[in-house]
Amino acid sequence: VRKLIADYVKDENPHVEFFDSHRWGYAVVEFTTDACTFSAYAVDRSANSADASRRLLTRYRCPVDSYDLSRT
């Protein structure tokens, strides 16, 4: 089922490169004078706490004045 959902999301949204429907988490977008950085994190859903452990799933960066998106 997870693969079907991920395939469907990617088929309907060809611009989506990263999609994870089975982990809990959040994403952060940071804008600086040099670049825009997108970071996606998975969160330990067994811990009901603001201090639950997290793990970086992916990070993308795009320099200012550019469309050069790179995974870091």
N, C-alpha and C positions, 0 to 999 in steps of 0.2 A: 504494500500500500504506500509506503514512504516513497519508493521510487516512482510510482505512478503520479503522486502529488508533485514531486520535484520535476518530473518530465512535463507534466501539464503546465506548471508555472513557467518553465523555460520555453515551452512551445508557444504559449500565449504572450510571453514577454521576452522577445529575443534579445533585448538589451540586458537582461538579468544574467550575470555570469556566476553569481554565488547565491545559492539558496539552500537552506537547511531547515526542514520542517520538523525534525525530531529532537532538536535540542532547545532548551530554554536559554534565552540570552537577550542581548541588546546590542545596538550599534551606536557608535559615536562618530560624528563628523567634526573635524577640527579645521578651521580656516585660519591661516596665518598669512603674513605678507609674502611668504615664499611659496606656499602650496596649500592644497586641500588634501586632507588625509581622512580616509574612511577606515574604521576598525570595527570588526565584529567579534563579539565575545560569547562564549558559552558559559552558563552559570550552573553550578551544582544545584539541581532542583530538589535534592533531598534535604538541603539545609534551608530552613525558613528563617533567614537572617539577612540583614543588610551586609553582613560580613561573609556571606557565602563565597566559596572559592570560585574563581573565574579562570577561563583559558582563552587565549587569543585564537580565533579560528582563521581569520584572514585580515589582511590590511592592504589597502590600495592608496596610492599617492599620485596626485596630479599637480605638477608645478604650475605656478602662476603663468598666465599668458600662453598656455599650451594645452593640447588635447592628448598629451602623452601620458596615459594612465598606466602605471606599473604596479605590480604586486610586490610588496616588500616583506 
